[in-house]
Amino acid sequence: MKLEDAKILIGDDSILARKQLKDVLTTFGGKHFFEAANGQEAIEKFKAEKPDIVFLDIVMPQKDGISAVS
């Protein structure tokens, strides 16, 4: 799979961190992004969008990254 074809979910409570990661991934060909501001939202977006790649912050409100994975 090429990065340009991958659906990518970025879960982080920091808008700046999400933007920076998205900018870096865009330079490598990433095009299809979904964002979540907390762990619960990341779970909901994961179920709805079925992303190929997921980046999660560990410390987030409502559910942290570790809880969101389990």
Secondary structure as GFF3:
##gff-version 3
##sequence-region A 1 70
A	DSSP	three_ten_helix	3	5	.	.	.	ID=ss1
A	DSSP	beta_strand	7	11	.	.	.	ID=ss2
A	DSSP	alpha_helix	15	27	.	.	.	ID=ss3
A	DSSP	beta_strand	32	36	.	.	.	ID=ss4
A	DSSP	alpha_helix	39	49	.	.	.	ID=ss5
A	DSSP	beta_strand	53	56	.	.	.	ID=ss6
A	DSSP	alpha_helix	65	69	.	.	.	ID=ss7
###
